[in-house]
Every structure is written in structure tokens, then in C-alpha cells.
Amino acid sequence: MILINDFRPNYDSSLPLSGYILSSAGRLASSASTIQKEVERLGGTFSTKIDPSVGIIISSQGFKQRFHFSFSKIILRFCFEKMKFKK
């Protein structure tokens, strides 16, 4: 028998970003240091560089439109390399 309680998320709701690495890109209303403080307050890690370890990118709409294809290529290349070397 499966109980509904078994499907509740297993995380601390006061730290919803725990385990996530975030970065920011583009022109945003808040500074990078302000975003970093908020990310860390919510349990996440802020990275000043965008690399394959970054799981969430906070960006402006304009930045997303201009660079979406580039990020897609980087992510696909990273996934392919991970699959290629996994044995």
C-alpha cells in the first residue's frame, strides 16, 4: 500500500534552493551581489561563471532571446560528453 505522504518532497522548505547552483546573466533590476545574497539565504550556491555545473540561470528576457541557442548548444554538448565517457 502506498500512502500519499510518501510523495511529499524531501527537502527543507525554508531552503528551497538547497543543492542548486545558480548564476545570473544580462541586465537585471538587482545587482549580482544582491542576487547572490538572496540565493544563499534560500540555501543555494551562486556562481559568477556560467558553466555546466550551473542548474539555474537568472536572466533578463532580452538576454534569453539573444543567447538561447548558444546555451542550448552548450547544454547538449555537455550532455553528449557525459554520455560518451560514461561506461
C-alpha positions as CSV (number, residue, x, y, z in Angstrom):
1,M,0.0,0.0,0.0
2,I,1.3,3.4,-1.0
3,L,0.5,6.4,1.2
4,I,0.1,9.9,-0.1
5,N,2.6,11.1,2.5
6,D,5.3,9.0,0.7
7,F,5.2,11.5,-2.2
8,R,5.8,14.7,-0.2
9,P,9.0,16.5,-1.2
10,N,12.0,15.5,0.9
11,Y,13.6,19.0,1.4
12,D,13.7,21.8,3.9
13,S,11.0,24.3,2.8
14,S,12.9,27.2,4.3
15,L,15.9,26.4,2.0
16,P,14.2,25.7,-1.4
17,L,17.4,26.3,-3.4
18,S,19.4,23.8,-1.4
19,G,21.6,21.7,-3.7
20,Y,21.2,24.1,-6.7
21,I,23.9,26.2,-8.3
22,L,22.6,29.5,-9.8
23,S,24.1,32.2,-11.9
24,S,22.8,35.4,-13.4
25,A,23.2,37.0,-16.9
26,G,22.1,40.1,-18.7
27,R,20.8,43.4,-17.3
28,L,18.7,42.7,-14.2
29,A,16.9,45.1,-11.8
30,S,19.1,43.7,-8.9
31,S,22.8,43.6,-8.7
32,A,24.7,40.3,-8.8
33,S,25.7,40.7,-5.2
34,T,22.0,41.2,-4.2
35,I,21.0,38.1,-6.1
36,Q,23.9,36.2,-4.6
37,K,22.8,37.1,-1.1
38,E,19.2,36.0,-1.8
39,V,20.2,32.8,-3.4
40,E,22.4,31.9,-0.4
41,R,19.7,32.9,2.0
42,L,17.5,30.4,0.3
43,G,20.1,27.7,0.6
44,G,21.6,27.8,-2.9
45,T,25.1,28.4,-4.2
46,F,25.7,31.4,-6.5
47,S,28.3,31.1,-9.3
48,T,29.8,34.1,-11.1
49,K,30.5,31.9,-14.1
50,I,28.1,30.0,-16.2
51,D,29.4,26.5,-16.7
52,P,27.8,23.0,-16.8
53,S,27.6,22.9,-13.0
54,V,25.0,25.7,-13.1
55,G,21.5,24.4,-13.0
56,I,19.5,27.7,-13.0
57,I,20.3,30.9,-14.8
58,I,18.5,34.1,-13.8
59,S,18.4,36.3,-16.8
60,S,16.6,39.2,-18.5
61,Q,14.1,38.4,-21.3
62,G,16.4,40.1,-23.8
63,F,19.4,38.0,-22.8
64,K,17.3,34.9,-23.1
65,Q,16.2,35.7,-26.6
66,R,19.7,36.6,-27.8
67,F,21.5,33.6,-26.3
68,H,19.0,30.8,-26.0
69,F,20.5,28.9,-29.0
70,S,24.1,29.2,-27.6
71,F,23.0,27.9,-24.2
72,S,21.1,25.0,-25.8
73,K,24.3,24.0,-27.8
74,I,26.4,24.2,-24.6
75,I,24.0,22.0,-22.7
76,L,23.6,19.5,-25.5
77,R,27.4,19.3,-25.9
78,F,27.8,18.7,-22.1
79,C,25.2,16.0,-22.0
80,F,26.7,14.3,-25.1
81,E,30.2,14.3,-23.5
82,K,28.8,12.9,-20.2
83,M,27.1,10.1,-22.1
84,K,30.2,9.4,-24.3
85,F,32.5,8.9,-21.3
86,K,30.1,7.0,-19.2
87,K,30.8,3.3,-19.3
